[in-house]
Amino acid sequence: MKLITKLYVSFVLLFTTIGFSQDFVLKNGEDIQLISNTNFYVNGLTLTPSTDYLITSENAISTTSTPINSNSISRVITTQNPIDNFQGIITLFYEDFELNGISENNLELQLKNESDIWTNYTSTIDAVNNSLSYNFISPVSFSGITGGDSATLSLNNLTLNNIKIHPNPTHSIIYLNSKADITSTLYNSIGRKIKQTNHKEINLKNLASGTYLLHITDNKTNAFVTHKVVKY
């Protein structure tokens, strides 16, 4: 029989300055149910689901002080297996010394999906409590969380930001106007990869109506940008 634990409020105070720490472990055969609108906290991460949410068997939440790149903070939280279809507020806490010179006003929450692609979300910043948060109305899946410098990211992606995607919304084909050598990866609203191509014409005709994320990478500079695409 599976062990199911209901968490109404969990404060696991595990702040640490160790380079890597495994802060939460869920063993095989155990599940944890997070009750809606309550906080589940692990070492700088708070999940506040908008509906009851089940973390399934065999997972772990770990923290490292190694940033994903020079434009990110020194607090990266990863999960052993993805957190799938989460709806609600994700809050990341950080210490001042973890900012790596990044202005708090420029911080954005960054989530890594199952394809190891990091996506930025314009966040609510609380400089008093050193946190940034985002309310995911639509389900999202992720296996990593950190914070990044939105100003620097915008500069790095200047060329890609000039890409024009049309028509958008679309019923079938979208066109990408760019002279750069690019790779485009399309994800659904919960972060699952749908297709990947080097072509600048993408056929969405056989996809269900909805909102998709198009992640475009410059193959020469590795700069990237993400656009929302609506299929009707």
Buried (B, 14 or more C-beta within 10 A) or exposed (E): EEEEEEBEEBEEEBEEEEEEBEBBEBEEEBBBBBBEEBBBBBBBBBBBBBEEBEBEBEBBBBBBBEBBBEBBBBBBBBBBBBBBBBBBBBBBBBBEEBBBEBEBEBBBBBBBBBEEBBBBBEBEBEEEEBBBBBBBEEBBBBBBBBBBBBBBBEEBBEBBEEBEBEEBEBEEEBBBEBEBEBBBBBBBBBBBBBEBBEEBEBEBEEBEEEEBBBBBBBEEEEBBBBBEBBBE
